[in-house]
Amino acid sequence: MADKPERRNISFRVLGRLSVGVDGTEVPLPRSPVLQGLLGVLVLAEGEALRIDRLTRLVWGDRAEVTSRESVHVAVSRLRKWLERLGDDTLSIDYDDGYRLRFPVTAFDLHRFRELVARADRLRDPHQRGDALVAALELCRGPVLAGLERLNRAEILVRSVEDDIRQAGLDLAATALDTDGHDAAIAPVAKLADEHPFDEPLHAALMELLAASGRPAQALDVHRRLRDRLRRELDVEPSDQVQQTRLRVLAWDRPAAAAEPGARPPTPVPAELPPDIPDFVGRAEEAALLVDVLVRPSGGRVRTVPVAAVAGMGGVGKTALAVHVAHLLAGAFPDGQLYVDLHGDGGAPTHPADVLDRFLYSLGISGTGLPATLDERTALFRSRVADRRVLIVLDNAADEAQVRPLLPGTPNAAVLITSRNRLTGLEGAVPLDLRVFTHEQSVDLLALVVGEERVAAEPDVAAEIARLCGYVPLAVRIAAGRLVGRPYWALSHLAEMLRDEKSRLDELALGDLAVRTSFGMSYRQLPAETRRAFRMTGLLDAPDFALWTVAALLDVPPPEARPHLETLIDAQLVAMAGVDATGELRYRMHDLVRLYARELAAEDTRRQRTAALARALGAWLWLAERAADRVPGPAYAAMHGGAARWPPPPRVAARLLRDPMAWFAAELPALVASVYQACDLRLDELAWDLAASLEKYCDIRGIYDDWRHMHERALRFCRAARNARGEAVLTRGLLEVNTWASQEKDGPAMVRMRESAERLLQMFTKLGDPRGRADALILITWGLVAQGAEEEALATARRALRVAESAGYPGGQARAHHLMAVAYGERRADLALPCLERALAIADQLGNPRLRATIVQFLGAAHALTGDIATGERMLTESIAMARDMDDRYLETFSLVYLAKLFAATGDGRARETAELALSHSHAGNFRHHLADALAVLGELHLAAGEIPAAVARLERSVEVWRGRGWVPFLVRTLRTLADARAAAGEEEAAREARAEADALERRDSRPN
């Protein structure tokens, strides 16, 4: 028996250059950079399976699009062989919907780093916390997987580790400033600042540490080098945070001035506003509102401080608007303008006491003049600005508690606040919710930055770029900046890059501006469970959703999901979309926010993501099948599959399904999107069942395109998945929509219907489903009737009746009786009447109003054809009323056509207007059968009235449609009428051709081959 390989001590290091150690000795890496990258990212994934497309983007970088799946498989095979040479059976690369590397994570520098950071978070003693963070950062020998040139560093797998390291550096700096550990923190923070040359918060932290340790000159040198680098590389000035840090360093470095006895220094006039936006565009209405709020006289007897609070999602332009308005108002506040970034969108909001420290310094108070407590500083600040015309801009506020101590006490001053949260608890503040740009504003901004000529040269592409940016001002500005920096690019080049959802957020980054970073600031403030709710909600393809959907995603009752949703709304990561027809609040995610959430969802396993989506789709399915049971529609057998359902709580379900038609109306876009998403997730049982549950609603509302496309997509997937039942049910639904409400593109519709129904019969026979067989036989009967094969149609309808009776299927029995009546046709209407009476009785037992309305309209037509005009008119009128009650335009149109025929036969003057209404409905709803029939009726009316050209035009169009329908008896009759119209027009040759075609069709054997 062969010995097992000896267990070796394997270690991996990714915090810096990739290295592999065996028994304490570093071993040479594979020579191939691709294998090095592959090994690095598999190690970095810590056992998570990486799908091939993601591996390609991570390892091959800019060559991902031209790298085949076979190349990935070959590279993995070569890497397996290299790992085998390490001689440790704990190492393996497995495949489970992606490649994963199994290895002992304890021998992994990133694992140790995270342990130390977690330990630091738990420690209360700041000195011990600082020591743990220093030890963690000592493990970092450089950027993650340094030296791998093609590595996609923007991908969340890499970026999340870089962000953790960066955050540890910032936490170390903050801890060191609270203790005497400045010197120990300087080296690791300086190293991180070198690795991130444009990271201003890191450089500001380094400046603070250097100044606190008595090295202000070095701190100022850090500022100078950063400023020069930003100007040279990005053509921007340092941020307000860096500038404020520089001011504090200068204060530390400034020698105390000799005070003259009795001298009173003048009160400074602060002018702290950032520069106005040079390419500010749009927002005229919002700016006018803010100006009005901030300078208007206070109403009422009590004058209050004017306060305006602008809220909005990250990147929507809150700061740009506030700064622009502040510059507009600068002249109205001659005693100064104070500005501060409160960092409420980050992980460490600025404490009000620190803000007041800075404000009081700007107003001439510093050193020993500063009180120790927050309350005392607030009181001094309010005294200092009393009776002064000062504008205070509080940017990026976290919440009301952060802002309240910064508000002045007298109405001479005014306050303009921006926040990602709605500060609804701030008394007296006038709120302004800032939305994304309009389409026009987005294109205007693009043209202003890029230039009118480039936008005018590709106007459609410019519009597409604006749309792909989600009309978010920050995203549009970044896109414009990229185009400015690349004058040789066509706009279409950038649009092509933005079309790829997987890399769109990567493309929307320029210098220190990044849409992803903006969203990340909001995300990082969320509690852990709310973060999960955000990630899971972002997975939905539905354009909007209700609270119960989020509850299903999280697998919790709706009351437990509501706080997470409310928090996401406050953080501007989810928006209100209105109230639906059931009274439910609906929510939505902005497209770019959704992309960001899906990137973050990589933090969850594929199984967790799929399970969450399956629950949400299962909730839609549970509700859809119950709503469908209560929707009046064709009496097809209801068929469902074995997909898992997620039933909402009974009270919620009862409220939602109180009006099933209203529920379908509210959820239709989400349901259609869910069918497609179920296909993408390879959940075939969910896909076909959801699609089938929508048939009755789509039928009664005439939503034929969604019905058709949804079924076609799910049908292709079921065939690929070999889901025979799903294939059969979807084929049955497609037969309905493709026969009665579609253009004739592939031959006569009724011929196609019969051929497809024959195959459907085979499917249900193979499945052993008698109800499905009955439905298929009924569809075959329709095809036979259309071909004029009346006797065979009768035989098939009777066969369908026997099958339905043996299966205990009343809906099938009613349809079979109905089809026997149709097979008897207009010539044998007396025989059709008893069949329709039996069908009506079953419809009444079933309580199906749509089936009843269908039978009533056929009864009305049959009575009229047998000479019982009064009963016929009464029943057709009744069926029209029933159809209108259900808002079923298809049923209404059929009854209108036969009512017009009845009026025409009796010389009633209402015939033409009734036929015109039927024609109008047919055009609007694309009802091909009714269209041909209404045209034929109008043609006959025109002919009788001597309006020969109009008669010929209507009848020719009717013949054209009947040919496409493949309905031979109606085609023959209309051809004979057309021949009469042609003869009346003096076109004898055309008349003979029409009669000859009618005779040939009538003589032709209409029985199937």
Secondary structure, 3 states (H helix, E strand, C coil): CCCCCCCCCEEEECCCECEEEECCEEECCCCCHHHHHHHHHHHHCCCCCECHHHHHHHHHHHHHHHCCHHHHHHHHHHHHHHHHCCCCCCCEEEECCCEEEECCHHHEHHHHHHHHHHHHHHCCCHHHHHHHHHHHHHCCCCCCCECCCCCCCCCHHHHHHHHHHHHHHHHHHHHHHHCCCHHHHHHHHHHHHHHCCCCHHHHHHHHHHHHHCCCHHHHHHHHHHHHHHHHHHHCCCCCHHHHHHHHHHHHHHCCCCCCCCCCCCCCCCCECCCCCCCCCCCCHHHHHHHHHHHHCCCCCCCCCCCEEEEECCCCCCHHHHHHHHHHHHHHHCCCCEEEEECCCCCCCCCCHHHHHHHHHHHCCCCHHHCCCCHHHHHHHHHHHHCCCCCEEEEEEECCHHHHHHHCCCCCCCEEEEEECCCCCCCCCCEEEECCCCCHHHHHHHHHHHHCHHHHHHCHHHHHHHHHHCCCCHHHHHHHHHHHHHCCCCCHHHHHHHHHCCCCHHHHCEECCEEHHHHHHHHHHCCCHHHHHHHHHHHCCCCCCEEHHHHHHHHCCCHHHHHHHHHHHHHCCCCEEEEECCCCCEEEECCHHHHHHHHHHHHHCCHHHHHHHHHHHHHHHHHHHHHHHHCCCCCCCCCCCCCCCCCCCCHHHHHHHCCCHHHHHHHHHHHHHHHHHHHHHCCCHHHHHHHHHHCHHHHHHHCCHHHHHHHHHHHHHHHHHCCCHHHHHHHHHHHHHHHHHCCCCCCCCHHHHHHHHHHHHHHHHHHHCCHHHHHHHHHHHHHHHHHHCCHHHHHHHHHHHHHHHHHCCCHHHHHHHHHHHHHHHCHHHHHHHHHHHHHHHHHHHHHCCHHHHHHHHHHHHHHHHHCCCHHHHHHHHHHHHHHHHHCCCHHHHHHHHHHHHHHHHHHCCCCHHHHHHHHHHHHHHHCCHHHHHHHHHHHHHHHHHCCCHHHHHHHHHHHHHHHHHHCCHHHHHHHHHHHHHHHHHCCCHHHHHHHHHHHHHHHHCCCCCC
